[in-house]
């Protein structure tokens, strides 16, 4: 299956890969908002970009929260302090 091959190689090499990447992003937006792919494909480009940005941020935050919960479970109640190094990515730093 071509989609499976694309997922396994984890990089974009052909125009077909770009199409799969766009389909994957559309799927993430549809799943996040609970809408159909047809509704996603009908979105104006600016709305799609905004929706995708929010969906990705929320997914990332959920993953971070899941990591914190896993750490709490591993530490058996000991408090885990989350360090944020995001300031290193800023241009002013």
Residue pairs with C-beta under 8 A, 6 or more apart in sequence:
2 16
2 20
3 20
6 16
6 17
6 20
11 17
12 18
12 21
25 52
26 37
26 40
26 41
26 48
27 37
28 52
28 55
28 56
28 59
29 35
29 40
29 43
29 48
29 51
29 52
29 55
30 36
30 37
30 39
30 40
32 51
32 54
32 55
32 58
32 59
33 51
33 55
40 48
40 51
43 51
64 82
68 80
68 82
71 80
72 80
87 93
